């Protein structure tokens, strides 16, 4: 059979497509890493734990919106019991990302509006509510009418105007440091205010809603917003920066800012569901991780530090809803950290490819290795580690070889 002569215009078009594909691959390959083998991951984590002297760490990898690796290392307590993938660990401020996910379900159902003042959901003025153990002292706001303009979006973007918590104020009193929505300043108290409005204004129990809408949905059988007695048989204590041990805190109150206990098995399921957008619509999922409010400080803490001059602010860093949105070599990403004196957690996701790393460490010293471990798995992301951790000295490790 006689073949037709080649068409020059089609050939040129094909060459252009091939060149474009080659350029795209070249642009992606230096920054995006393939999923490491278990052996490679184990070796890298071992190096990290040795370098940081950390005693316990668990890690999960999500690729294409699915959990592909879940590993745990080291000890869960001073007696040397092994840390396992179903060991109960403190979720710390990763709670905020799960809480925001639940809130967006309420928004989709029309029960909550991100931009309606929260005061409109309450039967009486906020400062008239008596002080209760799990809430802030709202009565401290009497005489400052700015509480009337706070919205759910302000709470979820850390722009209510409060300090992190009232108890960090010199006199222990809750107050405004700026107008709601004016700037980013990390505030757990803002999350607690939104919880208060959901519970008092909408008549919903946040612990019950989190269980039903998040933990049960994703099959997180060992996750709860309050302490459960069955957690005691496989529980992680922690280690502080000086190497001393700290017992796990049995939290008896639901706190949207950070009362969640979880496991690496469970939080991996949440991260996978979150990056896929399971259980919420496309618009709500987009709302969670899109840049909502520019971040204007050099680091996250102290939360009320001065803003940088405009020309020194990052153009690729902003608050999402319950997470931080950033843009790096692989495009859009988001992250959330969690921390106390003996806990270091991080969740970092790249939207392209629905790829995430989650790390739960029951030794705060492990945080120094987080940037290196995340890069080992995901490649270069542009995650704002210096902003997240300030002037911490990070462990750099060796170039990835997996």
N, C-alpha and C positions, 0 to 999 in steps of 0.2 A: 504494500500500500504506500502511495506517495504521501509524505508528510507536507503540510503547508509551510511555506517559508516563515521564519521567525518574524514576529511583529516587533520592530524596534521600540515603539512606545510602550508595549507591554513589558519588554525586557527592562527598559529604564525604570518602569514602575516597580517591577519585582526587585531590582537592585536597590531602589530607595527603601523598600520595605525591609530588605535584609540589613541594610545599613542602620536603619532606625532600630531594628531589633537588637543588633550588636551594640549600638550605643546605649540602649536601655539596659542591657545586661551588664555592660561595663559600668554603668552608673550605679547599679544596684549591688553588684557582687562585692565591692569593697566594704559595704556597710551592713548588708544583711547576711546573717549567718544561718546555716542550716541547723536543724535540731541536732544537738550533740547526742552521741551514744551514751548509754548509762555509764559505761566505763570512763569515757572522757569527762562526763559531768562529775562522777564520783571523784576522779583525780583532781579536778579543778576545785571542787568544794573542799577536799582534804587540804590542798595547798592554802586555801583561803582561811580555813579554821586554824591551821598551824600558824599562819602569819599574824592573825588577829588574836590568837589564844582563846578563841571562843569555844564554848563547850557544847552548844547545841544549835542546829540549824535544819530547817526543812525547806524544800524548794519544789515548785511545780512549774511545768511548761505547758502553754497552750499554743497550738498551731492550727490555723484554719478554723478557729472557734471550738476546738476540741482538746481535751486534756490528753497529752501524749507522754508526759513524764511526771511522776510524783516520787520524791525521794526524801528520806530523813537521815540525819547523821548525828552522832554524838549522844549525849546524855540528856535525860529529862529532869534529873534531880541530882543532888549532891551524893546520893548513895550509888550513882552510876547506872541506874536503870536506863535502858536504851530509849532514845527518842524515836517514836514510830510515826508512821503516816496518819494513824488514827489517835495520836496523843492529843489531849486537850491543851491548847495554847491560847494565850491572851491575844485577841484580835486588835486591841487598842483602837487607834483611830481609823483602821480599815472599816470599823463600824459605820463611819460617816458615809462611805461610798455605798454601803448596803442600805443605809437609811435613805439616802437620796434616791436610790433605785425604787424603794417602796413608795416614796413621796410622789415620784413621777407616775406611778400607777393611779394614785389618788387624783392627780392632775388630769390624767386621761379620762377618768370617770366623771370629771366635772365637780368633784367634791372639794377641790382645792384649786385656787388660781395662783400662779406664781407671782403675779403682780398686784393682787388685791391686798391692801393692808391687813395684816394679821389681826389687828384690833377689831376689824369688822366681823370676825368669827366668834368673838367673846361676848358674853352677856353683860359684862361690866368692864370699866377701865382696868387695864393691866395692873397699875400700881395698887389697886384695891384688893387684889387677891392675896391671901395670907401666905407667908413663907412656908414652904413644905420641903422636906428633906431632899428630894431628888430634883427640885427646881431651884432657880436662882431667886434671890430676894427682890421680887418685882417692885415691892413698895419703895425701894431705894430710888426708883425712877419718878416718883411723885414730884411735880414741879417742873419737869422737863418733858414737854409734849412730843418730843421726837419719837417716842415709842409708837405713836399713832401712825407713823409712816413706814414702819418696818414691814417688809414683805417676805414671803417664802424664798424668793430669789435672793434677797439680801442675806438671809440665813445660810442658804446653801452655797453662796459665793463668799462667805466670810466678810461681809461688808455691812454688818449691823451697826458697828460703831463701838461695840464693847471690847474690853480686854478679853483674853482667852477665857478666864473665869473670874468671878467676883473675888474669890479668895486670894487672888494674886495682887489685888489692889492694896495699897498700904493700909487702908482702913477697913478692908474687906467688904466695901460697898460697891454695888453695881452702878456704873455710870456710863454716859456717852463720852467718847473721845473725838468723834466726828459725826457728821450727819449720815444717816443710813444711805448706803449706796455710793458714798463719795470715794471710797478706796478699799483695797483689800487689807485686812488685818485679822489673822487667824483667831477665831472665837468659837470655842466649844459651847459657850453660853448662848450663842446665836442658834446653834442646833437644838439646845435644850428649850429655847423659846418656841421653836417650831414644833418640837415634841409636845410642849405644854398646850399649844393651840390645837393640835390634832386631838389631844386627849380631852381637853376641857371644852374646846369649841366644836369639834366634830363628834365627840363622844366615842372615840375609838381608843383602844388600848394598843399602844405602839408595840409592846412586846408580842401581843397576839397577832397584830398585822405583819410584823416582821417574820414571825414564824410561818404564817400562812402564805404570805405573798413572796417571800424570798427563800427562807430555809427549806420549807416543804417543797416548794416549786422545784428547787435544784437538787433535791435529795440530800440535803445537808443534815444528816441524822445526828451528828454530834456537835451541833451549833445552837447556841441559845443566847438571848440577851441578858439572862440572869443565870446564876449558879444552879446546877443540877447535881443532886447527890451522886448520881451514877458517874459523874466526871472524875470522882476521887480515885478510882482504881487505875487510871492511866492519865495522870496529870503532869504537866510540865511546870516545875518551878523555874526560877531564872537566876541569872548572874549579872551583877552590876559591873560598871566600868572598872572598879578596883578588884574584881574577881570574887567578891563576896556573894554568897547565895541569898536569894530572896524568895520566900514562899509565894505561891500563887494566891492572889487575892480572890476570895469567894464573894463576888459582887451580888448583892441582894436587891439592887434597884435597877430597873431598866433605864439606861441613859443613852440617848441617841448619839452623844458625843464619843462614846467609847466603852460600852459595857459588854461587848460581844466576846464570848468564848467560842473557839472554833478549832478545826484541825486543818492540816495542809491538804488532806483529801477533800474536805468540804469546801475550803476557800478556793481551791482549784476549780471546783464545779461552779462556784459563783462567778469567778473570773471568766470562765468559758461562756457561761450564760450571758453575762454582762456584755462581753465584746461581741457576741452574736446578736444581742438585743432581744433575747427570749423573754416573753411575758410583757413586753411593752411595744408600742408602735414605732415605726421608723422615725417619726417626728420627735417623739419623746426621747428615743435613744440618741438622736442627733443633739437634742437640747442638753443632755447630760454632759457631753464631752466637747461641745463647741466652745470657743473662747467667749466668755460672758463678760469678763471684767479684767482690764489690764492689771498686771501685778507690777507694782512700782517700787519695790524694796529690794535691797541687795540680798537678803536672806529671809526665810520665813519667820525665824525667831531672833530676837524678841518680837512679839507680834505687833507691838505699837511703835516700832522704830521709825525714824523719819523716812520719807519718800526720797528716792534718788532724783537728781535733776533729769529733766525730760530726755536729754541726749544720752544719758547713761542707762536708761531703762531697756530691758529686753523686749524686742518686738515679737518674740516667738513664745511668750510665756503669759498665761492668763488663767483666771479662775474659771473652771467649769462648775457644774453643780455637784458638790461633794467630792470632786477630783480636781486636779490641776491639768490644764490643757497646754501642750507644747507642740512645737513643730521643729523637726530636725532633718537629718539626711534622708530618712525614709518617709518623710511626710508627717502627717498628723499623728500625735500620740497623746496618751494621758497617763497620769500616775497618782498614787495616793500612798502616803507613808503612815506608819503607826509607831508609837514610841512611848516607853516610860523608863524608869530607872533600870529595868532588867529585861526589857523587850525591845526588839527592833524588827519592824515589818515593812515590806514594800510591795506594791503592785505597780508594774509598768507594762503598758500595752501599746502596740503599734497598730493603727487602724488597718493599714494595708496588710492583707494576709491574716487579719484577726489573730495576732500573735502577742502573747503575754508571758511574763515571768512573775510569779508570786513567791516571796520569801517570808517565812515566819522564823524568827530567831528568838530563842529563850535566853539569849546572851546578848546584851546590848553592844558588846564589843564587835559583834559580827557586822554591824552597820558599815564599818570601814571597808568591807569587801563588797558591798552591794553594787556599786557602779561597775566594778570589774566582772562580777558574776552575771549581771544583766547583759553587759556587752558580750560576754562569752557565749550567751545563748542567742541574743537578738541581733548582735552586731551594734554598730554605732547608732544610737537613737536620738541623741540630743536631749535626753532627759535632764532636767535642771538640778543636778546633784548638789552643786555649790549653793544654790538657793535653798534647797531642802535642808542641808546639813551645815550650812555656814562654813566655818574655817576648818572643818574636820580634815585630818590627814588620811587620805584614802590609800588602801592597798591596791597597787597597780598590777601585780602579778606579771605574767609573761604573755607574749602575743598568743592569740587563740590558734590552736593547731588541730582542732577536731574536724 
